[in-house]
Amino acid sequence: MKKHIIYWIAPAVILILYILIYFFDWGGLSFAMAPEYNREFGVIENTQVLIIVGMLVVCLKGSKLSDKLPKYFFLLGMPASLFILLEEVDYGLHIYDWYVGKTTAMINAEYETKVRNIHNSFALTEVFKKLSFLFLAIICLLAARPKGKFQFLDRFQALVPATFRPSPLLALTVVLVPLISQFAFFIKNNFDIRSRVLNGNISEFEETLIYYCIFLYLYQVLANNRGYRKNVIVGSAEMREEIA
């Protein structure tokens, strides 16, 4: 039950709660989800930041593994995670804007005239999103436990080391991504909503879950490789005892 809570129950409950609080201003807390001054200071954006920091920490730990393949995997993951983190926080510009007293109008104008991040300034948002969906699709294929006629999955998974294959439960987390997205758009399109700060960015809820999926996968790969290493050490020790 604990694993089900981690993989899909907790993220589903938290994001549905975020959506309802934001759209219906439950408890007058819509401003906390996405402040009118700058949504970067809101709970939604900062939840993403915390998850990405978690990704970076996992990659840092994974980079210290002794086995080369996972070690290089995490070494590549470190700059990738750092890049995503810096993109999400606009390289700290929102803090600078607040410090110097820029207004919301001034900040919005800068999004149109200046480079604040790469994915928005160079129209790469859709490219990054498609790459993330491709990554999630691969995770689903690796997480699947094929039965019957799905032999192509067996062949595909055979190409990937066992320690890089996630728990089948991670597929449930991935399936949540479109469900959460559609729920958010359903609320937006069918109800009289209070806040309009995220009018053009409803996908922020979906994005939060995408980062969570990636974090869980990275954490699993780290745990799998540590477990594999531990089993190898224990097995070697047992063999030495038998020989002795």
Secondary structure, DSSP 8 states (H G I E B T S, - for coil): -HHHIIIIIHHHHHHHHHHHHHHH-GGG-HHHHS-SS-GGGSHHHHHHHHHHHHHHHHHHHHTT-SSHHHHHHHHHHHHHHHHHHHHHTGGGHHHHHHHHT--HHHHHHHHHHS-S-HHHHTT-HHHHHHHHHHHHHHHHHHH----TT-HHHHHHHHTS-GGG---THHHHHHHHHHHHHHHHHHHHHHS--S--TTTT-TTHHHHHHHHHHHHHHHHHHHHHHHHHHHHHHHHHHHHHHHH-
